[in-house]
């Protein structure tokens, strides 16, 4: 999964519409923490008032991994149970980038629920039809609720034999 994590880390940065400050990928396989934290930028020294947290999973059973592994983690984030970890990552990103609106960004992320999520999971090649992919992410809106789907991004990476490919 470590190689997949790096691939999805690169893809997440390249996939953003605006410049971002990004956390570094984990230095060790299966390290606990966030797979990626992104802070979109409004300017070179000012963050947009939102935070993107990514969960990437390489697995042979994507639905079970999402349901039993990802949704509980997002529920913890939404309930504020991992705020200290998020704040530590965010503080490091803010300091490293020299962002000037750190208090407003923290307020937005922790008090105004301006957290967004991106979940990426491996799937067998050929099983990536729209209906099948939607079914994988069933329940996303219940764990990261909100009036729009902007808070919830879902992606798949299709491979026939994940372990052999990696």
FENLINCOR-V6872 format. One line per field, one symbol per residue. ss: DSSP state (a for helix, b for strand, c for the rest). phi: phi as a letter, one per 40 degrees, with the letter a starting at -180 (. if undefined). A space follows every 10 residues. Layout:
BEGIN
ss->???
phi->???
END
This chain:
BEGIN
ss->caaaaaaaaa aaaaaccccb bbcccccccc cccccbbbbb bcccccbccc bbbbbbbccc caaaaaaaaa aaaaaaaacc ccaaaaaaaa aaaaaaaccc caaaaaaaaa ccccbbbbbb bbbbccccca aaaaaaccca aaacccccaa abbbbbbbbc caaaac
phi->.ccddccccc cccccccbcb bbcccdcbdg cchbcabbbc bcacbbccca bbbbbbbcac bcccccccbc dcccdccccg cbdccccccc cccccccgcc bccccccccb bbfccbbbbb bcbcdgbbcd cccdcdcdgd cccbcicbcd cbbbbbbcac bdcccc
END
